[in-house]
């Protein structure tokens, strides 16, 4: 083979090189088969057939042990995040108090130096601030009253002295302005100091958080456990009180000698294509066709479970006067109704999502 025939020297891509580039860069899709989907009634945490199955109010099935372990782990993480947030708030308050005390001390020191007639230098400006030199008072002409005599005449004009009024808001405003001025002077001095950006020394590590400006975006801390099978765009919460115990009707298959879960009405095996529906709060499971046939609302009669005759009609909530813990307990109650159990595809085009897509960075020469 000649040197010019090697694939590194050709001006165009061969079909093999084009196929390699298509795999390495750009978007790639793959068709999922039946083996890529979870079987019906599998736990969304351990991915095994659910043992002692429970479901959240949105129809996600878990093993009871897996669900309880996940709830406890999330509650521990929520407590840890809450303690960390409180510690960060305390640290921020202490830092603010330290900076305020430093600014107050700086303002007092400058005031004392000014009263003593000593010159001081403001922050980074280098201007001297101090008591101005006193000048001689202008001579008083004959028959003209001095300023102090004018003030005495004004105060004793009505026979009463003018009362001295102290405005608290004005004093607080002046004090706040003085502290802000002193804080700015401290910041200017710190900014004018030479800094050594040494990444190996923890105390002088360079950072982009300059001039007390925070750039990091903190994640919003959740207040209660989130269902692990919910999407990030629309998460839903679940707790120990809202878990529904699922009661499957089971029978042994004569051919395979294995226990399979069936619909109690039509006696057919439940699968991903059955679109099984869960009755709340009793927990019995029926296929979609039987639900449409037997659990369809008719007139004023309530919808009842096919197996246990439990009332599945959700009554409209009335405005209650309960507050605090009683109101939270009422919210955590399982409201009656029907919910379709979450399922994956069947491998057929119309039986769920059958493609997986992967987006990568496109090749750019």
Residue frames relative to the residue before (quaternion, step in Angstrom):
aa qw qx qy qz dx dy dz
X 1.0000 0.0000 0.0000 0.0000 0.00 0.00 0.00
X 0.4215 -0.7218 0.4900 0.2474 3.58 -0.77 1.01
X 0.6336 -0.5475 0.3927 0.3802 3.51 -1.25 0.49
X 0.6671 0.5201 -0.3069 0.4362 3.60 1.00 -0.74
X 0.6432 0.5358 -0.3243 0.4405 3.60 1.21 -0.28
X 0.4853 0.6670 -0.4448 0.3490 3.61 1.20 -0.02
X 0.5799 -0.6513 0.3749 0.3146 3.55 -1.09 0.76
X 0.6137 0.5521 -0.3660 0.4296 3.61 1.20 -0.11
X 0.7252 0.4385 -0.2403 0.4733 3.58 1.21 -0.32
X 0.5352 0.6314 -0.4157 0.3770 3.61 1.19 -0.03
X 0.4673 -0.7008 0.4584 0.2834 3.62 -0.98 0.73
X 0.7468 0.3160 -0.1909 0.5531 3.60 1.24 -0.28
X 0.5307 -0.6087 0.4887 0.3303 3.53 -1.35 0.36
X 0.3561 -0.6815 0.5923 0.2407 3.51 -1.12 0.70
X 0.6756 -0.4814 0.3470 0.4375 3.59 -1.22 0.16
X 0.6348 0.5220 -0.3321 0.4629 3.58 1.06 -0.70
X 0.6691 0.4819 -0.3009 0.4791 3.60 0.94 -0.84
X 0.6282 0.5258 -0.3369 0.4642 3.58 1.06 -0.69
X 0.6446 0.5091 -0.3192 0.4727 3.59 1.02 -0.74
X 0.6408 0.5146 -0.3232 0.4692 3.59 1.02 -0.78
X 0.6617 0.4947 -0.3090 0.4712 3.61 0.98 -0.81
X 0.6349 0.5352 -0.3346 0.4455 3.57 1.05 -0.73
X 0.6577 0.4931 -0.3103 0.4774 3.59 1.08 -0.69
X 0.7207 0.4680 -0.2576 0.4418 3.59 0.92 -0.91
X 0.8068 0.1726 -0.0737 0.5602 3.60 0.99 -0.80
X 0.7282 0.4220 -0.3166 0.4375 3.53 -1.26 0.44
X 0.6466 -0.5152 0.4025 0.3930 3.54 -1.34 -0.13
X 0.0723 -0.7862 0.6132 0.0246 3.54 -1.04 0.83
X 0.1439 -0.7840 0.6017 0.0515 3.54 -1.02 0.84
X 0.0938 -0.7753 0.6232 0.0402 3.52 -1.22 0.62
X 0.3926 -0.7102 0.5358 0.2331 3.54 -1.01 0.83
X 0.3090 -0.7649 0.5425 0.1585 3.55 -0.81 1.02
X 0.2999 -0.7561 0.5588 0.1614 3.52 -0.99 0.88
X 0.7494 -0.3978 0.2810 0.4486 3.54 -1.32 -0.08
X 0.6552 0.5358 -0.3153 0.4292 3.59 1.05 -0.73
X 0.6239 0.5577 -0.3396 0.4295 3.60 1.22 -0.33
X 0.6698 0.4869 -0.2991 0.4741 3.61 1.22 -0.23
X 0.5228 -0.6176 0.4875 0.3281 3.54 -1.20 0.62
X 0.4860 -0.6399 0.4961 0.3291 3.60 -1.02 0.69
X 0.6579 -0.5138 0.3712 0.4067 3.54 -1.25 0.38
X 0.8414 0.1567 -0.1608 0.4915 3.56 -1.18 0.79
X 0.3871 0.6866 -0.5164 0.3346 3.58 0.97 0.86
X 0.5325 -0.6259 0.4695 0.3230 3.54 -1.16 0.68
X 0.4041 -0.7336 0.4995 0.2215 3.58 -0.91 0.93
X 0.6457 0.4945 -0.3311 0.4785 3.60 1.26 0.02
X 0.7955 0.2475 -0.1372 0.5359 3.60 0.76 -0.98
X 0.3623 -0.7755 0.4519 0.2514 3.61 1.32 -0.10
X 0.5467 0.5612 -0.4115 0.4657 3.58 1.18 0.60
X 0.6555 -0.4686 0.3749 0.4584 3.62 -1.20 0.22
X 0.4924 -0.7104 0.4200 0.2766 3.55 -0.71 1.13
X 0.1952 -0.7544 0.6197 0.0932 3.53 -0.96 1.00
X 0.8044 -0.0266 -0.0716 0.5892 3.56 -0.72 1.15
X 0.0033 -0.8818 0.4715 0.0123 3.60 0.81 1.05
X 0.0604 -0.7390 0.6699 0.0384 3.50 -1.26 0.70
X 0.1882 -0.7788 0.5905 0.0967 3.56 -1.22 0.49
X 0.4350 -0.6549 0.5439 0.2934 3.54 -1.19 0.58
X 0.6999 -0.4886 0.3166 0.4138 3.56 -1.25 0.17
X 0.6723 0.4755 -0.3016 0.4806 3.63 1.25 -0.23
X 0.6181 -0.6085 0.3258 0.3763 3.59 1.26 0.15
X 0.4748 0.6417 -0.4678 0.3794 3.62 1.13 0.47
X 0.2805 -0.7898 0.5313 0.1236 3.58 -0.74 1.12
X 0.0075 0.7742 -0.6322 0.0314 3.56 -1.10 0.86
X 0.5188 -0.5286 0.5417 0.3974 3.50 -1.37 0.14
X 0.5677 -0.6058 0.4167 0.3704 3.58 -1.03 0.69
X 0.6591 0.5107 -0.3167 0.4522 3.58 0.93 -0.86
X 0.6565 0.5065 -0.3164 0.4607 3.60 0.95 -0.85
X 0.6634 0.5090 -0.3140 0.4497 3.59 0.93 -0.88
X 0.6729 0.4879 -0.3079 0.4629 3.61 0.89 -0.88
X 0.6396 0.5176 -0.3315 0.4617 3.60 0.99 -0.79
X 0.6642 0.5018 -0.3069 0.4614 3.59 0.96 -0.84
X 0.6451 0.5144 -0.3279 0.4601 3.60 0.97 -0.80
X 0.6632 0.4958 -0.3087 0.4681 3.61 0.93 -0.88
X 0.6508 0.5106 -0.3247 0.4586 3.60 0.96 -0.81
X 0.6667 0.4905 -0.3110 0.4670 3.60 0.95 -0.81
X 0.6395 0.5172 -0.3357 0.4591 3.60 1.00 -0.73
X 0.6291 0.5157 -0.3368 0.4742 3.59 1.02 -0.72
X 0.6623 0.4990 -0.3081 0.4663 3.58 0.95 -0.84
X 0.6323 0.5241 -0.3340 0.4626 3.60 1.03 -0.74
X 0.6506 0.5001 -0.3178 0.4750 3.61 0.97 -0.81
X 0.6493 0.5121 -0.3250 0.4588 3.59 0.97 -0.83
X 0.6664 0.4943 -0.3035 0.4685 3.59 0.95 -0.87
X 0.6344 0.5238 -0.3331 0.4607 3.59 1.06 -0.71
X 0.6494 0.5000 -0.3193 0.4756 3.59 0.98 -0.81
X 0.6475 0.5126 -0.3208 0.4638 3.59 0.99 -0.80
X 0.6471 0.5123 -0.3242 0.4623 3.59 0.98 -0.78
X 0.6518 0.5046 -0.3150 0.4704 3.59 0.98 -0.83
X 0.6434 0.5132 -0.3250 0.4660 3.59 1.02 -0.79
X 0.6435 0.5124 -0.3217 0.4690 3.60 1.01 -0.78
X 0.6431 0.5082 -0.3266 0.4706 3.59 1.02 -0.73
X 0.6448 0.5080 -0.3244 0.4701 3.60 1.00 -0.79
X 0.6502 0.5103 -0.3194 0.4634 3.58 0.97 -0.83
X 0.6514 0.5068 -0.3207 0.4647 3.57 0.99 -0.78
X 0.6502 0.5057 -0.3201 0.4680 3.60 0.99 -0.78
X 0.6505 0.5043 -0.3205 0.4688 3.59 0.99 -0.83
X 0.6499 0.5105 -0.3213 0.4623 3.58 0.99 -0.80
X 0.6495 0.5056 -0.3151 0.4725 3.58 1.00 -0.80
X 0.6476 0.5079 -0.3179 0.4707 3.59 1.01 -0.82
X 0.6383 0.5238 -0.3298 0.4577 3.60 1.02 -0.78
X 0.6694 0.4930 -0.2990 0.4685 3.58 0.96 -0.90
X 0.6389 0.5157 -0.3290 0.4666 3.61 1.03 -0.76
X 0.6569 0.5046 -0.3134 0.4643 3.59 0.99 -0.85
X 0.6411 0.5172 -0.3211 0.4673 3.57 1.04 -0.79
X 0.6635 0.4914 -0.3095 0.4718 3.59 0.97 -0.82
X 0.6406 0.5208 -0.3254 0.4609 3.60 1.03 -0.79
X 0.6501 0.5057 -0.3138 0.4724 3.56 0.99 -0.84
X 0.6393 0.5216 -0.3227 0.4639 3.58 1.03 -0.77
X 0.6599 0.5057 -0.3142 0.4584 3.60 0.96 -0.83
X 0.6455 0.5119 -0.3212 0.4670 3.61 1.01 -0.81
X 0.6549 0.5188 -0.3173 0.4487 3.56 0.97 -0.89
X 0.6629 0.4950 -0.3084 0.4695 3.58 0.94 -0.85
X 0.6313 0.5282 -0.3356 0.4581 3.59 1.04 -0.73
X 0.6647 0.4978 -0.3090 0.4636 3.58 0.93 -0.86
X 0.6540 0.5003 -0.3207 0.4681 3.59 0.99 -0.78
X 0.6432 0.5170 -0.3263 0.4610 3.57 1.02 -0.75
X 0.6659 0.4946 -0.3038 0.4686 3.57 0.98 -0.83
X 0.6746 0.4822 -0.3012 0.4709 3.57 1.12 -0.62
X 0.5192 -0.6696 0.3985 0.3511 3.59 1.28 -0.05
X 0.5056 0.6317 -0.4300 0.4006 3.57 1.25 0.37
X 0.4359 -0.6938 0.5105 0.2606 3.54 -1.09 0.72
X 0.1182 -0.7696 0.6248 0.0581 3.53 -1.11 0.76
X 0.3839 -0.7082 0.5479 0.2256 3.53 -1.27 0.45
X 0.3646 -0.7173 0.5513 0.2205 3.53 -0.90 0.96
X 0.8608 -0.2560 0.1305 0.4200 3.52 -1.27 0.84
X 0.8093 -0.2169 0.1809 0.5150 3.56 -0.46 -1.18
X 0.5080 0.6812 -0.4169 0.3227 3.61 1.21 -0.03
X 0.3364 -0.7739 0.4767 0.2462 3.53 1.14 -0.65
X 0.4725 0.6669 -0.4490 0.3611 3.59 1.23 0.18
X 0.4015 -0.7066 0.5320 0.2377 3.51 -1.01 0.83
X 0.0879 -0.7798 0.6196 0.0174 3.52 -0.90 1.01
X 0.2995 0.7487 -0.5486 0.2207 3.56 -0.76 0.95
X 0.7121 -0.4137 0.3195 0.4687 3.54 -1.27 -0.26
X 0.4243 -0.7068 0.5092 0.2473 3.53 -0.84 0.99
X 0.5508 -0.6116 0.4340 0.3663 3.61 -1.03 0.68
X 0.4437 -0.7049 0.4952 0.2471 3.51 -0.94 0.97
X 0.2180 -0.7593 0.6017 0.1178 3.55 -1.04 0.79
X 0.5930 -0.5844 0.4167 0.3649 3.51 -1.19 0.54
X 0.5031 -0.6541 0.4760 0.3042 3.53 -1.05 0.79
X 0.5302 -0.6342 0.4449 0.3446 3.60 -0.98 0.74
X 0.5543 -0.6199 0.4251 0.3575 3.62 -1.04 0.68
X 0.3855 -0.7150 0.5455 0.2065 3.51 -1.14 0.80
X 0.3716 -0.7330 0.5248 0.2221 3.53 -0.82 1.01
X 0.6103 -0.5625 0.4126 0.3754 3.47 -1.26 0.41
X 0.8036 0.2565 -0.2161 0.4917 3.52 -0.99 0.92
X 0.6434 0.4859 -0.3285 0.4920 3.62 1.28 0.08
X 0.3894 -0.7399 0.5041 0.2165 3.59 -0.83 0.99
X 0.4964 -0.6388 0.4988 0.3109 3.51 -1.19 0.59
X 0.6926 -0.4777 0.3424 0.4182 3.55 -1.36 0.19
X 0.6540 0.5064 -0.3275 0.4567 3.62 0.96 -0.80
X 0.6417 0.5117 -0.3326 0.4645 3.58 1.04 -0.76
X 0.6213 0.5337 -0.3444 0.4588 3.62 1.08 -0.73
X 0.6587 0.5015 -0.3180 0.4620 3.58 0.94 -0.85
X 0.6412 0.5137 -0.3290 0.4656 3.61 1.01 -0.81
X 0.6506 0.5123 -0.3225 0.4585 3.56 1.00 -0.78
X 0.6585 0.5106 -0.3143 0.4549 3.59 1.03 -0.80
X 0.6882 0.4829 -0.2918 0.4562 3.57 0.96 -0.77
X 0.7540 0.3602 -0.2053 0.5095 3.59 1.08 -0.70
X 0.3289 0.7686 -0.4983 0.2298 3.57 1.18 0.36
X 0.7675 0.3146 -0.1691 0.5324 3.60 0.97 -0.85
X 0.6022 -0.5853 0.3551 0.4107 3.54 1.22 0.18
X 0.7119 0.3625 -0.2380 0.5524 3.59 1.30 -0.07
X 0.4476 -0.6742 0.5196 0.2741 3.52 -1.12 0.70
X 0.5055 -0.6510 0.4744 0.3092 3.54 -1.08 0.75
X 0.4209 -0.7150 0.5022 0.2439 3.58 -0.91 0.98
X 0.3883 -0.7005 0.5541 0.2270 3.50 -1.12 0.80
X 0.1028 -0.8048 0.5842 0.0203 3.58 -0.62 1.14
X 0.2008 -0.7762 0.5927 0.0770 3.55 -0.92 1.01
X 0.2095 -0.7903 0.5682 0.0932 3.55 -0.50 1.22
X 0.3770 -0.7619 0.4852 0.2050 3.58 -0.52 1.20
X 0.6434 0.5264 -0.3304 0.4470 3.58 0.99 -0.77
X 0.6537 0.5112 -0.3127 0.4622 3.56 0.99 -0.81
X 0.6454 0.5126 -0.3181 0.4684 3.58 1.00 -0.83
X 0.6585 0.5021 -0.3108 0.4665 3.61 0.97 -0.85
X 0.6438 0.5223 -0.3252 0.4549 3.57 1.04 -0.75
X 0.6530 0.5057 -0.3103 0.4706 3.57 0.98 -0.85
X 0.6571 0.5071 -0.3135 0.4613 3.59 0.97 -0.87
X 0.6488 0.5090 -0.3184 0.4675 3.58 0.99 -0.80
X 0.6441 0.5144 -0.3243 0.4640 3.58 1.02 -0.77
X 0.6452 0.5136 -0.3204 0.4661 3.59 1.03 -0.78
X 0.6543 0.4991 -0.3204 0.4692 3.59 0.99 -0.81
X 0.6446 0.5129 -0.3262 0.4637 3.59 0.99 -0.79
X 0.6365 0.5249 -0.3224 0.4642 3.57 1.05 -0.77
X 0.6721 0.4824 -0.2972 0.4768 3.57 0.95 -0.88
X 0.6375 0.5228 -0.3357 0.4557 3.61 1.00 -0.76
X 0.6409 0.5137 -0.3257 0.4683 3.58 1.01 -0.78
X 0.6378 0.5205 -0.3337 0.4593 3.57 1.01 -0.75
X 0.6416 0.5105 -0.3254 0.4710 3.60 1.04 -0.78
X 0.6569 0.5087 -0.3138 0.4596 3.59 0.95 -0.86
X 0.6459 0.5141 -0.3255 0.4609 3.58 1.01 -0.76
X 0.6444 0.5139 -0.3237 0.4646 3.58 1.02 -0.75
X 0.6632 0.4926 -0.3115 0.4695 3.59 0.97 -0.84
X 0.6595 0.5046 -0.3168 0.4583 3.58 1.03 -0.72
X 0.6802 0.4942 -0.2993 0.4512 3.59 1.06 -0.63
X 0.5409 0.6191 -0.4135 0.3914 3.61 1.21 -0.26
X 0.4926 -0.6471 0.4789 0.3305 3.63 -0.99 0.68
X 0.1546 -0.7916 0.5880 0.0621 3.57 -0.90 0.95
X 0.2426 -0.7510 0.6008 0.1269 3.53 -1.15 0.73
X 0.2279 -0.8038 0.5309 0.1419 3.63 -0.27 1.17
X 0.1068 0.8049 -0.5686 0.1318 3.55 0.19 1.29
X 0.2886 -0.7944 0.5072 0.1685 3.57 -0.40 1.17
X 0.6485 0.5296 -0.3292 0.4366 3.61 1.18 -0.34
X 0.6804 0.4394 -0.2898 0.5100 3.61 1.23 -0.23
X 0.4305 -0.7405 0.4393 0.2710 3.64 -0.54 1.05
X 0.6754 0.5283 -0.3116 0.4095 3.60 1.00 -0.71
X 0.7810 0.2638 -0.1445 0.5473 3.59 1.11 -0.59
X 0.2528 0.7745 -0.5387 0.2145 3.58 1.07 0.64
X 0.4336 -0.7039 0.4818 0.2906 3.64 -0.74 0.90
X 0.0073 -0.7923 0.6094 -0.0309 3.54 -1.04 0.79
X 0.4752 -0.6682 0.4935 0.2902 3.56 -1.25 0.47
X 0.5419 0.5944 -0.4166 0.4236 3.59 1.25 0.01
X 0.1517 0.8082 -0.5480 0.1533 3.57 0.43 1.23
X 0.8381 0.1541 -0.1479 0.5020 3.53 -1.18 0.70
X 0.6207 -0.6043 0.3208 0.3828 3.55 1.03 0.98
X 0.4566 0.6511 -0.4730 0.3794 3.61 1.04 0.76
X 0.2364 -0.7899 0.5536 0.1170 3.56 -0.55 1.17
X 0.1817 -0.8071 0.5561 0.0799 3.56 -0.90 0.93
X 0.5954 0.5910 -0.3772 0.3924 3.60 1.14 -0.42
X 0.3151 -0.7309 0.5810 0.1697 3.53 -1.10 0.83
X 0.2638 -0.7866 0.5413 0.1362 3.55 -0.54 1.16
X 0.4671 -0.6711 0.5022 0.2816 3.52 -1.05 0.81
X 0.5035 -0.6465 0.4840 0.3071 3.50 -1.08 0.74
X 0.3353 -0.7561 0.5291 0.1894 3.55 -0.69 1.10
X 0.3750 -0.7259 0.5331 0.2196 3.54 -0.93 0.91
X 0.4072 -0.7423 0.4941 0.1977 3.54 -1.12 0.74
X 0.7903 0.1193 -0.0728 0.5966 3.61 1.23 -0.31
X 0.6611 -0.5360 0.3387 0.4011 3.59 -1.18 0.50
X 0.2749 -0.7538 0.5823 0.1313 3.54 -1.10 0.86
X 0.5451 -0.6123 0.4595 0.3420 3.56 -1.04 0.76
X 0.4269 -0.7435 0.4438 0.2608 3.64 -0.62 1.04
X 0.6852 0.4726 -0.2969 0.4680 3.63 1.15 -0.40
X 0.5190 0.6276 -0.4297 0.3900 3.61 1.23 0.02
X 0.5247 -0.6400 0.4642 0.3156 3.56 -1.18 0.57
X 0.6086 -0.5693 0.4098 0.3710 3.57 -1.25 0.42
X 0.6341 0.5478 -0.3401 0.4269 3.59 1.09 -0.61
X 0.8057 0.0723 -0.0161 0.5877 3.59 0.96 -0.83
X 0.0113 -0.8268 0.5622 -0.0128 3.62 0.29 1.19
X 0.1289 -0.7630 0.6249 0.1038 3.54 -1.21 0.52
X 0.4436 -0.7152 0.4929 0.2207 3.52 -1.14 0.79
X 0.0126 -0.7722 0.6343 0.0341 3.51 -1.27 0.44
X 0.1038 -0.7879 0.6063 0.0279 3.54 -1.20 0.55
X 0.7167 -0.4358 0.3194 0.4408 3.54 -1.32 0.06
X 0.6863 0.4956 -0.2889 0.4471 3.60 1.01 -0.77
X 0.7200 0.4369 -0.2593 0.4728 3.62 1.12 -0.49
X 0.4767 0.6512 -0.4580 0.3727 3.61 1.23 0.11
X 0.2427 -0.7735 0.5756 0.1073 3.55 -0.89 1.00
X 0.3637 -0.7148 0.5548 0.2215 3.58 -0.80 0.99
X 0.2643 -0.7854 0.5463 0.1216 3.57 -0.65 1.16
X 0.1389 -0.7813 0.6066 0.0480 3.58 -0.83 1.07
X 0.1108 -0.7978 0.5920 0.0282 3.56 -0.29 1.28
X 0.3546 -0.6687 0.6036 0.2507 3.54 -1.23 0.59
X 0.0817 -0.8298 0.5519 -0.0131 3.59 -0.61 1.14
X 0.0188 0.7595 -0.6503 -0.0057 3.51 -1.30 0.52
X 0.4741 -0.6659 0.5020 0.2824 3.56 -1.24 0.48
X 0.4038 -0.7097 0.5294 0.2304 3.53 -0.86 1.03
X 0.4507 -0.7144 0.4683 0.2593 3.57 -0.79 1.02
X 0.6815 0.4944 -0.3000 0.4484 3.60 1.02 -0.70
X 0.8036 0.2942 -0.1411 0.4977 3.58 0.74 -1.03
X 0.3325 -0.7666 0.4805 0.2662 3.59 1.29 -0.27
X 0.5281 0.6041 -0.4200 0.4239 3.58 1.15 0.64
X 0.4886 -0.6513 0.4980 0.2985 3.54 -1.16 0.65
X 0.0260 -0.7964 0.6040 -0.0177 3.57 -0.81 1.00
X 0.4370 -0.6941 0.5181 0.2426 3.53 -1.18 0.67
X 0.0995 -0.8237 0.5580 -0.0155 3.53 -0.74 1.12
X 0.5447 -0.5661 0.4970 0.3685 3.52 -1.36 0.17
X 0.4348 -0.7296 0.4529 0.2710 3.64 -0.69 0.95
X 0.6524 0.5221 -0.3234 0.4441 3.61 1.18 -0.35
X 0.8153 0.2267 -0.1050 0.5223 3.61 0.69 -1.09
X 0.3894 -0.7582 0.4458 0.2735 3.61 1.31 -0.05
X 0.4621 0.6578 -0.4657 0.3699 3.61 1.13 0.56
X 0.5476 -0.6187 0.4479 0.3416 3.57 -1.12 0.67
X 0.3905 -0.7166 0.5344 0.2201 3.54 -1.02 0.88
X 0.0453 0.7819 -0.6183 0.0654 3.56 -1.00 0.88
X 0.7303 -0.4095 0.2996 0.4574 3.57 -1.28 -0.14
X 0.6695 0.4895 -0.3004 0.4712 3.57 1.17 -0.46
X 0.5691 0.6286 -0.3789 0.3709 3.64 1.23 -0.20
X 0.2200 -0.7872 0.5354 0.2128 3.58 1.21 -0.52
X 0.0025 0.8508 -0.5235 0.0464 3.53 0.79 1.12
X 0.1993 -0.7796 0.5895 0.0708 3.56 -1.09 0.85
X 0.2905 -0.7654 0.5595 0.1294 3.54 -0.94 1.00
X 0.2889 -0.7398 0.5850 0.1646 3.55 -1.01 0.91
X 0.1748 -0.7850 0.5896 0.0742 3.55 -0.85 1.04
X 0.6496 -0.2193 -0.7253 -0.0615 1.58 -1.95 1.61
X 0.4378 0.7290 -0.4537 0.2666 3.63 1.23 0.05
X 0.3989 -0.7717 0.4258 0.2528 3.62 1.13 -0.58
X 0.4574 0.6640 -0.4748 0.3528 3.64 1.16 0.32
X 0.2676 -0.7792 0.5585 0.0969 3.56 -1.10 0.86
X 0.0197 -0.7779 0.6275 -0.0269 3.54 -0.95 1.02
X 0.5346 -0.6012 0.4707 0.3622 3.56 -1.23 0.37
X 0.6818 -0.5243 0.3283 0.3905 3.55 -1.25 0.44
X 0.6521 0.5224 -0.3299 0.4393 3.60 0.92 -0.81
X 0.6676 0.4831 -0.3024 0.4790 3.62 0.98 -0.77
X 0.6099 0.5345 -0.3551 0.4649 3.59 1.07 -0.63
X 0.6708 0.4874 -0.3032 0.4695 3.59 0.92 -0.85
X 0.7020 0.4788 -0.2711 0.4522 3.56 1.09 -0.64
X 0.8147 0.2912 -0.1222 0.4864 3.59 0.85 -0.99
X 0.7645 0.3532 -0.1862 0.5060 3.61 1.07 -0.61
X 0.3613 0.7272 -0.5011 0.2994 3.55 1.06 0.69
X 0.4383 -0.7043 0.4743 0.2947 3.68 -0.71 0.94
X 0.0383 -0.7938 0.6066 -0.0185 3.54 -0.99 0.93
X 0.8532 -0.0638 0.0088 0.5175 3.55 -0.57 1.20
X 0.7823 -0.3207 0.2595 0.4668 3.53 -1.05 -0.85
X 0.5173 0.6434 -0.4245 0.3717 3.60 1.22 -0.11
X 0.4487 -0.6986 0.4794 0.2842 3.60 -0.90 0.84
X 0.4959 -0.6246 0.5135 0.3168 3.54 -1.24 0.52
X 0.0953 -0.8072 0.5824 0.0107 3.56 -0.81 1.05
X 0.5997 -0.5819 0.4239 0.3495 3.53 -1.22 0.67
X 0.5218 -0.6545 0.4543 0.3048 3.59 -1.03 0.81
X 0.7240 0.4493 -0.2435 0.4633 3.61 1.06 -0.71
X 0.8458 0.1781 -0.0485 0.5006 3.60 0.67 -1.11
X 0.4497 -0.7194 0.4335 0.3038 3.61 1.26 0.10
X 0.3450 0.7390 -0.5087 0.2757 3.61 1.15 0.51
X 0.5067 -0.6483 0.4811 0.3026 3.55 -1.12 0.75
X 0.1352 -0.8167 0.5602 0.0297 3.57 -0.73 1.14
X 0.4920 0.6564 -0.4350 0.3713 3.59 1.26 0.19
X 0.3210 -0.7521 0.5494 0.1717 3.55 -0.77 1.07
X 0.2847 -0.7681 0.5514 0.1580 3.57 -0.51 1.21
X 0.5379 -0.6178 0.4497 0.3561 3.63 -1.03 0.67
X 0.4687 -0.6954 0.4771 0.2628 3.54 -0.95 0.94
X 0.2809 -0.7576 0.5702 0.1483 3.55 -0.94 0.95
X 0.5392 -0.6121 0.4502 0.3633 3.62 -1.03 0.61
X 0.1440 -0.8096 0.5676 0.0420 3.54 -0.63 1.16
X 0.4258 -0.7023 0.5212 0.2319 3.52 -1.26 0.58
X 0.4339 0.7017 -0.4642 0.3223 3.57 1.26 0.18
X 0.1281 -0.7927 0.5948 0.0377 3.53 -1.13 0.74
X 0.7988 0.3416 -0.2290 0.4391 3.51 -1.33 0.32
X 0.8576 -0.0990 0.0938 0.4960 3.52 -1.01 -0.94
X 0.6183 0.5494 -0.3561 0.4348 3.61 1.03 -0.70
X 0.6543 0.5033 -0.3095 0.4720 3.58 1.03 -0.79
X 0.6459 0.5095 -0.3240 0.4672 3.60 1.01 -0.76
X 0.6425 0.5121 -0.3283 0.4660 3.60 0.99 -0.77
X 0.6435 0.5189 -0.3236 0.4604 3.57 1.03 -0.75
X 0.6359 0.5201 -0.3275 0.4668 3.60 1.08 -0.67
X 0.6984 0.4875 -0.2714 0.4483 3.59 1.02 -0.80
X 0.4799 0.6585 -0.4537 0.3610 3.61 1.21 -0.02
X 0.4685 -0.6603 0.5120 0.2868 3.56 -1.14 0.74
X 0.2705 -0.7727 0.5548 0.1480 3.55 -0.58 1.15
X 0.4928 -0.6769 0.4500 0.3105 3.64 -0.87 0.86
X 0.3503 0.7174 -0.5518 0.2410 3.54 -1.20 0.62
X 0.4753 -0.6330 0.5288 0.3064 3.54 -1.34 -0.28
X 0.0090 0.7853 -0.6185 0.0266 3.57 -0.99 0.85
X 0.4065 -0.7124 0.5193 0.2400 3.55 -0.95 0.91
X 0.4409 -0.6979 0.5005 0.2610 3.56 -0.85 1.00
X 0.4890 -0.6654 0.4769 0.3011 3.54 -0.98 0.84
X 0.0152 -0.7982 0.6004 -0.0465 3.53 -0.95 0.93
X 0.3929 -0.6765 0.5611 0.2705 3.52 -1.33 0.28
X 0.7240 -0.4645 0.2979 0.4139 3.55 -1.30 0.02
X 0.4777 -0.6700 0.5017 0.2670 3.52 -1.37 0.12
X 0.5980 -0.5439 0.3789 0.4506 3.60 1.21 -0.26
X 0.6408 0.4806 -0.3216 0.5049 3.57 1.24 -0.34
X 0.6609 -0.5378 0.3524 0.3869 3.56 -1.22 0.51
X 0.7539 0.3811 -0.2037 0.4949 3.59 0.93 -0.88
X 0.6367 0.5704 -0.3200 0.4085 3.59 1.24 0.03
X 0.7909 -0.2255 0.1253 0.5550 3.57 1.06 0.65
X 0.7056 -0.4328 0.3287 0.4548 3.56 -1.32 -0.04
X 0.1008 -0.8305 0.5478 0.0009 3.57 -0.70 1.11
X 0.7084 0.4019 -0.2599 0.5188 3.60 1.22 0.14
X 0.1757 -0.7424 0.6370 0.1100 3.51 -1.19 0.72
X 0.1398 -0.8124 0.5651 0.0331 3.57 -0.79 1.04
X 0.0979 -0.7814 0.6158 0.0252 3.53 -1.05 0.87
X 0.1596 -0.7920 0.5868 0.0548 3.56 -0.76 1.12
X 0.0109 -0.7887 0.6142 -0.0253 3.56 -0.83 1.03
X 0.6611 -0.4974 0.3758 0.4175 3.56 -1.31 0.17
X 0.4397 -0.7027 0.4961 0.2585 3.55 -0.86 0.97
X 0.5295 -0.6326 0.4664 0.3193 3.54 -1.12 0.70
X 0.0140 -0.7859 0.6179 -0.0191 3.57 -0.89 0.97
X 0.3599 -0.7503 0.5149 0.2061 3.56 -0.70 1.06
